[in-house]
């Protein structure tokens, strides 16, 4: 028994967060050379995978839909920290970094994670069911949050350019928090059953994990602590890597706004892996909770945090989307509604969403 426990404690998901924190301490404030940049990138990727593992342990312990919230909030903490850190450090394109990152997160979650989950689930299980009521409510909240925070600044007239006035930004921040808070209350208290996995006949699936016993409180608490360590190390190591990311984007000739896409891809990797695993187990509702919950948290928590940070930041905060982004966002919402309404999907819907993601990534590189 003691040998088994020792083996569990020394498993790679438990070791990696500690190594990542040590790597962060060793590289913080330094300018790493090419070899060190590669090593830090490897440790960073391992820390992301470890975060996925520990978030899934905690999620299994608390059950759905609370488990989906754990990872959604966790990656949003990473996103906010990266945006604020890079904006404080200054540099070209920082005034639009929040918009670029949040919009990229919306497109990656609603098209990338949803599309990949539907495609994987449909390939393995032919037709994948989910709860249209809960998913529809989540999609409506995402659409409202994105419109209030990213679309309206393009058309308001209080300030020149795609920016809010201070009063408008304060309203958008408060509205974002209110919408997110109401959704969380609905998801976890008032209508929890809307967000539980369902069978093809529409029956609720109360337990996830293929009959696996939930971890003990001790195991869950250890995973929670290691999850926090992994997230801290991911934020810090990503900051260490950010100059290399910016230099790499400039070197290949991509627009500076593509830095926001890279950040979003990085912080949403845990969500993507968790959603695909859930889809492979025929738990598409969990995948939908993760995808739309991440989009919601990305806007509902990031915009208020950036609004507060803008008090100390110099220059305007450009949040309004451009014409190409508006077209892609509108098309994404229309396609998402058509996907959600039936309450079940095939690989075709997954393919459509992935094509929209590909269009977004291509136009981010070649606007």
C-alpha positions in Angstrom: 0.0 0.0 0.0 2.8 2.4 0.9 4.6 1.6 -2.3 1.5 2.3 -4.3 0.9 5.6 -2.6 4.5 6.6 -3.1 4.3 5.7 -6.8 1.1 7.8 -7.1 2.8 10.8 -5.5 5.8 10.5 -7.8 3.7 10.2 -11.0 4.4 12.7 -13.7 1.3 14.9 -13.2 2.4 15.5 -9.6 6.1 16.1 -10.4 5.6 18.4 -13.4 3.9 21.3 -11.5 6.8 21.4 -9.0 9.4 21.3 -11.8 7.5 24.0 -13.7 7.6 26.3 -10.6 11.4 25.6 -10.2 11.8 26.5 -13.9 9.9 29.7 -13.4 12.0 30.7 -10.4 15.2 30.0 -12.4 14.1 31.9 -15.5 12.1 34.8 -14.1 13.7 38.2 -14.9 16.2 36.7 -17.3 16.5 36.7 -21.1 16.7 33.0 -22.0 18.7 31.9 -25.0 17.4 29.7 -27.8 18.1 26.4 -26.0 16.5 27.6 -22.8 13.5 29.0 -24.7 12.9 25.5 -26.1 13.3 23.8 -22.7 10.9 26.3 -21.1 8.4 25.6 -23.9 8.5 21.9 -23.2 8.0 22.4 -19.5 5.2 24.8 -20.3 3.4 22.2 -22.4 3.9 19.6 -19.7 2.5 22.0 -17.1 -0.6 22.5 -19.3 -1.2 18.7 -19.5 -0.7 18.4 -15.8 -3.2 21.1 -15.2 -5.7 19.2 -17.3 -5.1 16.0 -15.3 -5.6 17.7 -11.9 -8.6 19.7 -13.0 -10.2 16.5 -14.2 -9.5 14.9 -10.8 -11.1 17.9 -9.0 -14.0 17.9 -11.5 -14.7 14.2 -11.0 -14.8 14.7 -7.2 -17.2 17.7 -7.3 -19.3 16.3 -10.2 -21.0 18.0 -13.0 -21.7 20.8 -13.8 -19.4 22.2 -11.1 -16.4 20.3 -12.6 -16.7 22.1 -15.9 -16.5 25.4 -14.0 -13.2 24.4 -12.4 -11.3 24.3 -15.7 -13.2 27.3 -17.2 -12.3 29.6 -14.4 -8.8 28.2 -14.2 -7.9 29.0 -17.8 -9.5 32.4 -17.5 -7.1 33.2 -14.6 -4.3 32.4 -17.0 -5.7 34.5 -19.8 -6.3 37.6 -17.6 -2.8 37.3 -16.1 -1.2 37.1 -19.5 -3.1 40.0 -21.0 -2.5 42.3 -18.1 1.2 41.4 -17.8 1.8 42.0 -21.5 -0.2 45.2 -21.6 1.8 46.5 -18.6 5.1 45.7 -20.3 3.9 47.8 -23.3 5.0 47.3 -26.8 3.3 47.4 -30.2 -0.3 46.2 -30.4 -0.9 46.1 -26.7 -4.0 48.4 -26.9 -5.8 45.8 -28.9 -4.3 42.7 -27.1 -7.4 42.2 -24.9 -9.8 42.4 -27.8 -7.6 40.1 -30.0 -7.2 37.5 -27.2 -10.9 37.5 -26.0 -12.2 37.3 -29.6 -9.8 34.5 -30.4 -10.9 32.7 -27.3 -14.6 33.0 -28.4 -13.8 31.7 -31.9 -11.6 28.9 -30.6 -14.2 27.7 -28.0 -17.4 28.1 -30.1 -15.9 26.7 -33.3 -12.7 24.9 -32.4 -13.6 23.1 -29.2 -17.2 22.6 -30.1 -16.4 21.4 -33.6 -13.6 19.0 -32.5 -15.8 17.6 -29.8 -18.7 17.0 -32.1 -16.5 15.5 -34.8 -14.7 13.1 -32.4 -18.0 12.2 -30.7 -19.8 11.6 -34.0 -17.0 9.5 -35.4 -17.1 7.2 -32.4 -20.8 7.3 -31.6 -22.5 8.3 -34.9 -25.0 10.7 -33.4 -24.2 12.7 -30.3 -26.9 14.1 -28.0 -26.8 17.0 -25.6 -29.3 19.2 -23.7 -30.5 21.9 -26.0 -32.0 23.9 -23.1 -28.8 24.3 -21.1 -26.5 24.6 -24.2 -28.9 27.2 -25.7 -28.9 29.2 -22.5 -25.1 29.2 -22.5 -24.9 30.2 -26.1 -27.3 33.1 -25.6 -25.1 34.3 -22.7 -22.0 34.1 -24.8 -23.6 36.0 -27.7 -24.8 38.7 -25.3 -21.5 39.1 -23.6 -19.6 39.2 -26.8 -21.9 41.8 -28.4 -21.9 44.1 -25.3 -18.1 43.9 -24.9 -16.7 43.5 -28.5 -19.3 44.6 -31.0 -20.8 47.8 -29.4 -17.4 49.6 -29.1 -17.2 49.7 -32.9 -20.4 51.7 -33.2 -20.5 53.9 -30.0 -19.9 57.6 -30.6 -18.7 58.8 -27.2 -15.0 58.2 -28.2 -13.3 58.2 -31.5 -12.3 54.7 -32.7 -13.4 51.3 -31.5 -13.1 52.3 -27.8 -15.5 52.7 -25.0 -15.7 55.9 -22.9 -14.9 55.3 -19.2 -18.6 55.2 -18.3 -19.4 52.8 -21.1 -16.5 50.5 -20.2 -17.7 50.5 -16.6 -21.2 49.5 -17.7 -19.8 46.7 -20.0 -17.7 45.4 -17.1 -20.7 45.4 -14.6 -23.0 43.8 -17.2 -20.4 41.1 -18.0 -20.1 40.2 -14.3 -23.9 40.2 -13.8 -24.5 37.9 -16.8 -21.8 35.5 -15.9 -23.0 35.4 -12.3 -26.6 34.7 -13.3 -25.4 32.0 -15.6 -23.3 30.3 -12.9 -26.3 30.5 -10.5 -28.5 28.9 -13.2 -26.0 26.2 -14.0 -25.1 25.1 -10.5 -28.3 25.8 -8.5 -31.6 26.6 -10.2 -31.4 24.4 -13.3 -28.5 22.1 -12.8 -30.2 19.3 -14.7 -30.0 21.4 -17.9 -26.2 20.9 -17.9 -25.9 17.2 -17.2 -25.0 14.7 -19.9 -28.0 13.0 -21.6 -28.5 9.7 -23.4 -29.8 9.5 -27.0 -33.2 9.0 -25.5 -32.9 12.2 -23.5 -32.4 10.6 -20.0 -30.0 12.4 -17.7 -26.7 10.8 -16.9 -26.0 11.8 -13.3 -22.5 10.3 -12.9 -19.6 10.7 -15.2 -16.3 8.8 -15.4 -17.5 5.4 -16.7 -18.5 4.1 -13.3 -15.1 5.1 -11.8 -15.2 5.8 -8.1 -14.7 9.5 -7.3 -11.3 10.4 -5.7 -11.1 10.8 -2.0 -11.2 14.3 -0.4 -7.4 14.0 0.3 -6.6 13.2 -3.4 -8.9 16.0 -4.6 -7.2 18.5 -2.3 -3.8 17.4 -3.4 -4.9 17.8 -7.0 -6.4 21.2 -6.3 -3.1 22.4 -4.8 -1.1 21.0 -7.7 -3.6 22.6 -10.1 -2.9 26.0 -8.6 0.9 25.4 -8.9 0.5 24.3 -12.5 -1.6 27.4 -13.3 0.9 29.7 -11.6 3.8 28.2 -13.5 1.9 28.3 -16.8 1.2 32.1 -16.4 4.8 32.8 -15.4 6.5 30.6 -18.0 4.2 32.0 -20.7 5.4 35.5 -19.6 9.0 34.2 -19.9 8.1 32.9 -23.4 6.2 36.0 -24.5 9.2 37.8 -26.0 10.0 34.8 -28.1 6.3 34.5 -29.1 6.2 38.1 -30.2 9.6 37.8 -32.0 8.4 34.6 -33.7 5.2 36.2 -34.9 7.1 39.2 -36.3 9.8 37.0 -37.9 7.3 35.0 -39.9 5.5 38.2 -41.0 2.2 37.7 -39.2 0.2 40.7 -37.9 1.0 41.7 -34.3 -2.7 40.8 -33.4 -1.8 37.2 -34.0 -0.1 37.3 -30.5 -3.6 37.3 -29.0 -4.4 34.2 -31.0 -1.3 32.4 -29.7 -2.2 33.3 -26.1 -5.8 32.0 -26.6 -4.5 28.8 -28.2 -2.2 28.3 -25.3 -4.6 28.9 -22.4 -7.4 26.9 -24.0 -5.3 23.8 -24.6 -6.5 22.2 -21.3 -10.1 22.9 -22.2 -9.7 21.4 -25.6 -8.1 18.2 -24.3 -10.7 17.8 -21.6 -13.6 18.4 -24.1 -12.2 15.9 -26.6 -11.9 13.2 -23.8 -15.4 13.8 -22.7 -16.7 13.6 -26.3 -14.8 10.3 -26.8 -16.8 9.0 -23.7 -20.1 10.1 -25.3 -20.4 13.0 -22.9 -20.9 15.8 -25.4 -22.8 17.9 -22.8 -19.6 18.1 -20.8 -17.8 19.2 -23.9 -20.4 21.9 -24.5 -20.2 23.0 -20.9 -16.4 23.4 -21.2 -16.5 25.2 -24.5 -19.2 27.7 -23.9 -18.3 28.0 -20.2 -14.8 29.0 -21.3 -16.0 31.5 -23.8 -18.3 33.0 -21.2 -15.6 33.1 -18.5 -13.2 34.6 -21.0 -15.5 37.6 -21.6 -17.3 37.8 -18.3 -14.2 37.7 -16.2 -11.5 39.1 -18.5 -13.4 42.3 -19.5 -14.0 43.5 -15.9 -10.4 42.7 -15.0 -9.1 44.6 -18.0 -11.5 47.5 -17.2 -10.0 47.7 -13.7 -6.4 47.4 -15.0 -7.1 50.2 -17.5 -7.1 52.7 -14.7 -3.3 52.2 -14.4 -2.6 51.5 -18.1 -1.7 54.2 -20.5 -3.6 54.8 -23.7 -7.0 53.7 -24.9 -8.3 50.2 -24.7 -9.5 49.2 -28.2 -12.2 46.5 -27.8 -14.3 47.0 -30.9 -14.1 44.3 -33.6 -13.2 45.1 -37.2 -15.4 44.3 -40.3 -13.9 40.9 -41.0 -14.2 39.9 -37.3 -17.8 41.0 -37.2 -18.7 38.9 -40.2 -17.0 35.8 -38.7 -18.7 36.4 -35.3 -22.1 36.8 -36.8 -21.7 33.7 -38.9 -20.5 31.8 -35.9 -23.5 32.7 -33.8 -26.0 31.7 -36.6 -24.2 28.4 -37.2 -24.1 27.7 -33.4 -27.8 28.3 -33.0 -28.5 25.9 -35.8 -26.2 23.3 -34.2 -27.8 23.7 -30.7 -31.5 23.8 -31.5 -31.9 20.1 -32.4 -30.1 18.9 -29.3 -28.0 16.4 -31.2 -25.4 16.6 -33.9 -23.5 14.6 -36.5 -19.9 15.0 -37.8 -21.2 17.5 -40.4 -21.9 20.1 -37.7 -18.5 19.5 -36.3 -16.9 19.9 -39.7 -18.7 23.2 -40.3 -17.5 24.7 -37.0 -13.9 23.6 -37.7 -14.0 25.2 -41.1 -15.1 28.5 -39.5 -12.2 28.1 -37.1 -9.8 27.6 -40.0 -11.3 30.7 -41.7 -10.6 32.7 -38.5 -7.0 31.5 -38.2 -6.3 32.1 -41.9 -7.7 35.6 -41.9 -5.8 36.3 -38.6 -2.6 35.6 -40.5 -3.7 37.1 -43.9 -6.3 39.8 -43.0 
